[in-house]
Amino acid sequence: MTAILGISAFYHDSAAALIVNGEIIAAAQEERFTRVKQDASFPSQAIEYCLREAGLSADEIDYAGFYEKPFLKFERLLETTLAFAPFGFRAFLNTIPSWLQTKLHLPRIIKWELQGKYQKRIVFCEHHESHAASAFFPSPFEEAAILTVDGVGEWATAAYGVGRGNRIKIQSELHYPHSPGLLYSAFTYYCGFRVNSGEYKLMGLAPYGEPRFADLIREKLVDIKADGSIRLDLSYFNFCHGLTMTSTRFHKLFGGPPRQPETEITQRHKDLAASIQVVLEEILLRMVQHLHAKTQQTRLCMAGGVALNCVANGRILREGPFDEVWIQPAAGDAGGALGVAQLIWHQLLNQSRITHATDQQRGSFLGPRFDDAEIQQFLDQQQITYHCLSDDQQLCQEVARLLAEEKVVGWFQGRMEFGPRALGGRSILADPRSAQMQSMLNQKIKYRESFRPFAPAVLRERVTDYFDFPELCESPYMLQLAQVQPQANIPAVTHVDGSSRLQTVDTERHGLFYPLISEYEKLTGVPLLINTSFNVRGEPPVCTPQDAWHCFMSTDLDVLVLEHFVVMKSEQSAEQMQAARKQPVGMTLD
């Protein structure tokens, strides 16, 4: 037996992953355990969970891997500081303590965090190698082109290559400071959202605007080459040497200072979002065209934070040259933990790779699970009123009935998802037919901006009845965008531009989620549900029954389903309701 632990940490979205004899056993982000959104600390609790899931202790790990090379990253920090001296000195002073205390001493820290029980080799691979490995090795393809795009790793900001069998080879890289991810994040910052977490908000805002600044961006900010590589005019940016993303020259060009969080979003901000979204899509489309011409591959694998931009992914699938596209569900830095573990297994140890018709990601349900006995014990201890429906069909029929009555349901089933998307393990579900449901969910349950759209989870075999989506393709990880068919009447999941970020649901990956939607279709004729993550703004998705109960009682959710237990808000005691009102809901400004 060979057990390999992969770790990502100390930037954002720390995570751990464990594979045993090449099989993915467990993977989770640290934020789910600490309840600190995008927690960057060492993933101690995530590692503890992974080992517990595998029934192993730290001394039984054969290899540990870290998702990037800290000394190479430190080299970039030093060279950038010197290149922009004396302007970068303040930023350098801000970052140097964390490097001296932790990032330059990772072997010691990893062994200390594992309580001295692990004394074997620690493997460091490059950031974009980890992304590429996480994209290709779990994919269903025997060989494929690979594209990774993000803000920055050590030096690389984008990379492409080819995967064949049990090997990947990076063929070309784009280097810092010229970065599609940082370009997009600069507009995220300028429009008043938090960098590294608010980019999806910018993407959601874009359809409300017109891309009237796109030509200005191309003319002043970025030179886009035929192969998709870019060159930024750094005089408009501040990320190389300052503490902000954009410079005063940027602000002057676009008509004012950055929007302050929580202030009004104007039409100008909407137009800026639309403009940078169009430019990003152009960059990525050029990249995939070039990659296809260079590799002659018919299939594409993607990872890196930019691969979470499902609007761009939709265009790559529709307009790009590749027949099939597979995107790592945990495409950001969390997925690097899985990537380095698989890179060690296949590339370092030269172990063979067997592909599966779907993929090896197991639906990305790689986190903790809680059985009925554990849940009933919690419910009884908290004196919560509940109904137990031990028969799966009866449970799905009852929950489908409640959804058809426009009740909003917190759905807690099986293992927690790895990655940022709710896929039917830790989800809030609702009726997509209601015209008021989108605004109600945003305002009274998610506590977030009113413009934010919701995704539909649709039965795989019914997807083309409701969406303009390639018949032979699927989107099990909610990473593709499609236009809603004109005849569909699903306003709650139809964005302002007529699109939806869809999830296709199948029997192989999605457990009880598939029969639940099937039962809902029997009642309503509609084979899909609203599916959004089970959390409120400022908090990570729920992990435990305790997290789910707290979120349920702190919001206007009507129903909580914990495995086979159904909890109705209307049946809870006055004491329970009063206690819930005293508990703070995790809403931070972002």
C-alpha positions, -999 to 999 in steps of 0.1 A, spaced: 0 0 0 12 35 -9 -4 65 8 3 100 -5 -7 132 12 -10 164 -8 -11 198 8 -18 233 -3 -15 262 22 -4 297 31 -20 317 2 -57 311 2 -81 281 3 -57 257 20 -66 220 15 -54 185 20 -59 154 -2 -50 118 3 -47 91 -23 -40 54 -16 -26 32 -44 -37 58 -68 -73 61 -56 -86 94 -43 -97 86 -8 -104 121 6 -99 158 0 -112 189 18 -105 226 23 -95 238 57 -122 264 57 -149 238 61 -136 228 95 -123 262 109 -154 281 95 -130 308 83 -138 315 47 -109 307 24 -87 299 53 -51 300 43 -36 284 74 -20 251 75 -47 225 68 -43 206 101 -80 197 104 -83 188 67 -53 164 71 -68 149 102 -100 142 84 -82 127 53 -62 103 76 -94 94 95 -113 86 63 -85 63 52 -80 47 86 -44 57 87 -21 76 110 6 101 100 34 75 103 17 54 77 20 81 50 46 71 24 49 105 7 39 141 14 38 167 -13 34 205 -13 17 221 -42 43 247 -51 80 256 -46 83 282 -19 120 292 -27 111 298 -63 82 319 -52 104 338 -28 128 344 -56 100 361 -76 91 383 -45 128 394 -41 133 401 -78 100 420 -81 110 441 -50 144 449 -65 129 457 -100 105 482 -86 127 496 -58 122 517 -38 84 516 -44 80 479 -35 97 482 -1 65 487 19 48 457 3 79 436 9 79 445 46 43 434 48 50 399 33 85 391 46 75 381 82 53 353 70 80 340 47 106 340 75 83 324 100 66 297 78 69 296 41 107 291 40 106 264 66 79 241 52 96 207 57 100 215 94 64 229 97 48 199 79 66 174 101 58 194 132 21 196 122 21 159 117 33 156 153 67 143 143 52 110 131 61 117 95 99 118 88 100 107 52 104 127 20 85 158 12 81 165 -25 77 201 -38 64 206 -73 57 238 -92 23 255 -88 12 251 -124 24 215 -125 1 208 -96 -28 225 -115 -20 205 -146 -18 172 -127 -52 180 -110 -67 187 -144 -54 157 -164 -49 127 -140 -85 126 -127 -100 132 -162 -116 105 -183 -91 111 -211 -62 88 -220 -45 118 -236 -54 155 -238 -41 190 -240 -38 209 -207 -44 246 -200 -39 262 -166 -46 299 -159 -46 318 -126 -32 349 -109 3 337 -103 21 306 -89 59 310 -85 65 328 -118 40 312 -142 6 328 -146 -6 304 -173 8 272 -188 -1 246 -214 11 212 -222 0 176 -229 -10 146 -208 -6 111 -220 -12 80 -199 6 86 -166 27 116 -177 22 153 -181 45 177 -198 44 214 -196 54 229 -229 51 266 -225 44 292 -197 33 328 -194 52 346 -166 45 372 -140 36 401 -140 17 394 -172 -13 375 -160 -49 371 -172 -59 362 -137 -44 394 -122 -59 415 -150 -94 402 -141 -87 405 -103 -77 442 -109 -112 448 -121 -126 427 -92 -108 451 -68 -117 482 -88 -154 473 -87 -154 469 -50 -151 431 -45 -125 411 -27 -96 397 -47 -94 359 -48 -130 355 -38 -150 382 -56 -142 373 -92 -173 352 -95 -193 382 -84 -177 402 -112 -187 374 -136 -223 375 -123 -224 413 -127 -212 413 -163 -245 404 -180 -261 436 -166 -236 458 -185 -224 466 -219 -187 460 -229 -181 497 -237 -147 497 -221 -134 466 -239 -116 485 -266 -100 508 -240 -88 478 -221 -72 464 -252 -58 497 -263 -43 508 -229 -40 480 -205 -32 447 -223 -16 437 -256 -32 403 -265 -10 382 -288 -23 358 -314 -14 328 -292 -34 343 -262 -3 354 -243 -5 389 -230 16 419 -220 2 443 -194 11 480 -192 22 480 -156 18 517 -152 -19 511 -147 -14 485 -120 -1 485 -85 2 448 -76 39 445 -83 50 470 -57 20 483 -38 -7 471 -15 -36 476 -40 -43 461 -75 -47 493 -95 -29 526 -98 -41 562 -99 -35 561 -137 -60 532 -139 -85 552 -118 -81 582 -141 -86 561 -172 -119 546 -160 -133 577 -144 -128 576 -107 -114 557 -76 -123 521 -68 -158 514 -56 -159 510 -18 -174 477 -7 -211 478 1 -217 511 -18 -239 515 -48 -231 495 -79 -236 518 -108 -241 512 -145 -204 521 -150 -194 492 -127 -217 468 -146 -201 480 -179 -166 475 -165 -175 439 -155 -190 432 -189 -159 447 -206 -132 427 -187 -153 395 -190 -153 399 -228 -115 406 -229 -108 375 -207 -129 353 -230 -110 366 -260 -77 358 -242 -88 323 -233 -102 316 -268 -70 326 -284 -51 304 -259 -72 273 -267 -69 279 -305 -32 281 -302 -30 250 -279 -51 230 -303 -29 240 -332 3 231 -313 -8 198 -298 -34 185 -323 -53 171 -294 -91 168 -295 -97 169 -258 -88 197 -233 -83 196 -195 -83 229 -175 -74 240 -140 -63 272 -122 -86 298 -107 -96 313 -140 -110 279 -150 -138 286 -125 -151 313 -149 -180 292 -163 -190 319 -188 -156 317 -205 -158 279 -202 -191 279 -220 -176 298 -249 -146 275 -250 -169 245 -253 -192 261 -279 -167 280 -300 -133 264 -292 -117 237 -313 -118 209 -288 -144 182 -289 -145 176 -252 -135 197 -222 -129 185 -186 -123 210 -158 -110 202 -123 -139 209 -99 -115 223 -73 -98 243 -100 -82 269 -76 -54 265 -52 -73 238 -31 -71 215 -61 -33 218 -60 -33 195 -30 -49 168 -51 -26 176 -81 7 172 -62 -5 139 -47 -14 125 -81 18 139 -96 39 119 -71 19 87 -77 20 88 -115 51 108 -125 75 103 -96 66 67 -88 57 59 -125 25 41 -115 1 33 -143 -31 52 -148 -65 37 -156 -91 60 -170 -129 58 -163 -158 67 -186 -168 95 -163 -137 105 -144 -118 96 -112 -131 125 -92 -160 105 -77 -184 134 -82 -160 155 -61 -178 141 -30 -146 136 -11 -153 153 22 -168 141 55 -200 122 59 -223 116 89 -245 86 93 -281 85 106 -270 75 141 -247 105 145 -273 128 132 -301 114 154 -278 118 184 -272 154 176 -309 161 170 -319 145 203 -292 163 222 -304 196 209 -340 187 215 -349 193 179 -382 182 166 -378 160 135 -393 133 113 -374 102 103 -381 89 68 -358 58 66 -370 48 31 -351 67 3 -381 69 -20 -404 81 7 -378 107 17 -374 120 -19 -412 121 -24 -418 141 7 -390 166 0 -401 170 -36 -436 178 -24 -422 205 -1 -401 220 -29 -431 220 -52 -449 240 -26 -421 266 -28 -405 256 5 -367 263 6 -347 232 17 -313 228 32 -301 195 18 -274 176 37 -266 142 22 -236 120 19 -200 133 16 -192 170 15 -181 185 -19 -144 192 -26 -142 226 -44 -163 257 -43 -195 244 -59 -225 228 -42 -232 196 -61 -260 180 -40 -241 171 -8 -243 205 10 -269 224 -10 -298 248 -6 -326 237 -30 -356 256 -42 -383 258 -69 -370 272 -102 -404 281 -115 -410 309 -91 -403 344 -104 -397 357 -69 -374 329 -57 -341 344 -70 -345 377 -51 -359 360 -20 -330 336 -18 -305 364 -21 -321 387 4 -335 364 31 -313 333 30 -280 339 13 -278 376 25 -259 386 -6 -261 410 -36 -294 410 -54 -278 406 -89 -263 372 -80 -278 344 -101 -286 308 -91 -277 276 -109 -300 248 -120 -293 211 -112 -309 192 -141 -313 155 -149 -286 146 -173 -309 131 -199 -332 161 -199 -306 189 -202 -312 197 -239 -350 201 -233 -342 232 -212 -308 244 -223 -288 250 -255 -261 225 -246 -242 199 -266 -261 166 -265 -230 145 -258 -215 168 -232 -222 171 -195 -215 195 -166 -216 175 -134 -194 200 -116 -214 232 -124 -186 246 -145 -203 253 -178 -227 280 -190 -256 274 -214 -285 295 -228 -319 287 -215 -343 274 -242 -369 299 -252 -398 276 -242 -384 269 -207 -402 286 -179 -376 286 -152 -372 323 -142 -354 317 -109 -324 301 -127 -324 323 -158 -299 351 -156 -305 385 -171 -288 375 -204 -308 343 -207 -280 320 -195 -276 295 -167 -245 280 -150 -258 244 -150 -251 212 -133 -261 179 -149 -271 153 -124 -267 115 -131 -272 83 -112 -236 73 -110 -222 104 -92 -250 121 -74 -267 96 -50 -301 107 -37 -300 140 -55 -310 122 -88 -341 105 -74 -351 137 -56 -351 157 -88 -370 128 -105 -397 129 -79 -399 167 -83 -404 162 -120 -432 138 -114 -450 165 -94 -442 195 -116 -431 183 -150 -398 202 -145 -367 180 -142 -345 205 -124 -341 224 -91 -323 256 -79 -290 244 -64 -268 268 -44 -243 262 -17 -255 256 19 -241 287 36 -247 324 41 -225 352 29 -192 353 47 -192 317 57 -179 286 40 -205 259 30 -216 238 59 -197 207 69 -213 191 99 -249 187 111 -242 214 137 -232 238 109 -263 230 90 -286 235 120 -270 269 127 -274 281 91 -310 267 90 -320 285 122 -303 317 113 -320 322 80 -355 319 64 -349 283 53 -381 263 57 -369 227 58 -337 210 68 -330 175 56 -301 157 73 -297 124 56 -331 106 65 -342 132 90 -366 161 80 -367 191 103 -394 217 97 -388 253 109 -425 257 118 -423 228 142 -394 241 163 -401 254 198 -401 290 208 -370 283 229 -352 270 198 -362 300 178 -351 324 205 -317 307 209 -312 309 171 -318 346 170 -290 351 195 -265 333 173 -246 356 149 -248 348 112 -214 349 95 -217 379 72 -184 397 65 -178 424 39 -165 409 7 
